[in-house]
Amino acid sequence: MSKVKTNKSVFEPWKLGNLTLKNRIIKAATFEGLAQGGVPDERLVQFHEKFAAGGAGVVTVAYGAVNDDARTFDHQMCMQDDRIMDVLKKVTSTIHKHGAVASLQLAHCGMQTRYSKLSSKPFSYSASWGLNPYGLLSGIPFMRPMPEKVIEQTCDDYAISAKRAVEAGFDMLELHMGHGYLFSQFMSPAYNTRRDKFGGSLENRMRFPRLALRRVREAVGPDVPIVVKLNLQDGFEGGSTLDDCIEASKIIEQDGDASLLVLTGGFSAKSPMYLFRGPSAIKPLIAIQKNFIAKLVYTLAAKKFPDMPFKEMFFLEDAKKVRAAVNMPIALVGGIKSMANFKTVMNEDFDGIVLGRTLIHEPDLPKIYESGEKSTSGCISCNRCVAHIDSDDGVICPINVEMASEAA
Ligand SMILES: Cc1cc2nc3c(=O)[nH]c(=O)nc-3n(C[C@H](O)[C@H](O)[C@H](O)COP(=O)(O)O)c2cc1C
């Protein structure tokens, strides 16, 4: 299918479903590390206010676990926990105060978990049986296939979580189907060897994520835009391929439940640097660990984190193939930094621009670019911010902290 290219401008209002966004810039879900004991505090409000005040059209709050077992880390919020609602309401009203839209990512980790409560059971759920090196030293060395009854319950948990998110004031929702989390495990031929209706063909491997997406749509009604974050490729031998992504995108488009695709790639447990590119995040991750076991986990995992050359817009070429295959709105993530990058992405007929590290470094970048004050980002893609998902103080740009202390 050849699409007619349109002349979109990143700073024009963008209508997504019934929402009008002030521009096409979306702050990516970047886990904040600001929910010690599972309960976010005032710092989460301040964290997201920076991006809303800095001019992003959409600000995404990361990783709302749809049930207790869906957490990767202890310091992650569970959407069914009543203790989180007051802070989330404050986060959304603060984002709204600056004219931005508030989005929440809903996720289930499957086997990508280090949640200490799960270590009372030696397994975590995934698509199929297997050893789970990711959970090994956290006492969760095996993964087992999620039974159909639990799949059903998990779909309900997505719907309940989505309703609670809307109750907390979120205007948009994002379902994480990439980066090796539970839906990504079901979609990946490397992790899904099931012989029931949830395994085999791509349609079968997508049955669970599609069912959850449908339940979320039914729960929130037609007016809440739902984003699906989807892998272009898993980034390792035997994982999901670009052809899988093209087919999956067509199926999602046909189902009609999602409003926007965000195209990404990589599998945290197997190919973590595929999703970031650039220098390995492992050394700063090891340095930040306070406990010996965690240091050991990351030291043993070091070979999974080899450097991977960084290139601006590193998913663009793959994403163009998906763009050519479907008509639904698509946003691109991954190494989008300069105003020139923004223009390229718009000229290639994508609908939105998703920014992670560049905004962690400079939350005001949308306003700065729009004013014409400058047109390149100071982010050096060093990946040191990634390590801070494990720090008690939450995610920061260490370069900014060093610059501030030198200036003092
Ligand atoms: C500190 C940090 C935490 C992240 N946490 C999440 C997350 O919770 N969910 C998610 O989908 N992606 C997460 N990501 C990945 C980003 O959303 C994005 O896909 C990736 O950083 C590439 O975009 P960028 O080049 O603009 O940073 C995280 C990235 C960073 C830097």
The ligand as a Gaussian input file, in Angstrom:
#p B3LYP/6-31G(d) Opt

LIG

0 1
 C       15.650000       5.711000      32.538000
 C       14.816000       5.020000      31.510000
 C       13.738000       4.224000      31.909000
 C       12.918000       3.591000      30.960000
 N       11.796000       2.908000      31.363000
 C       10.903000       2.481000      30.443000
 C        9.632000       1.994000      30.828000
 O        9.283000       1.932000      32.011000
 N        8.781000       1.593000      29.848000
 C        9.126000       1.660000      28.524000
 O        8.319000       1.304000      27.660000
 N       10.321000       2.125000      28.130000
 C       11.201000       2.558000      29.041000
 N       12.382000       3.131000      28.630000
 C       12.690000       3.183000      27.200000
 C       12.201000       4.493000      26.580000
 O       10.810000       4.638000      26.666000
 C       12.629000       4.581000      25.096000
 O       11.986000       3.520000      24.411000
 C       14.145000       4.488000      24.931000
 O       14.815000       5.250000      25.916000
 C       14.593000       4.990000      23.556000
 O       14.201000       6.319000      23.366000
 P       15.257000       7.560000      23.501000
 O       16.360000       7.302000      22.527000
 O       14.440000       8.782000      23.145000
 O       15.741000       7.571000      24.900000
 C       13.220000       3.729000      29.570000
 C       14.309000       4.532000      29.181000
 C       15.102000       5.165000      30.121000
 C       16.230000       6.041000      29.646000

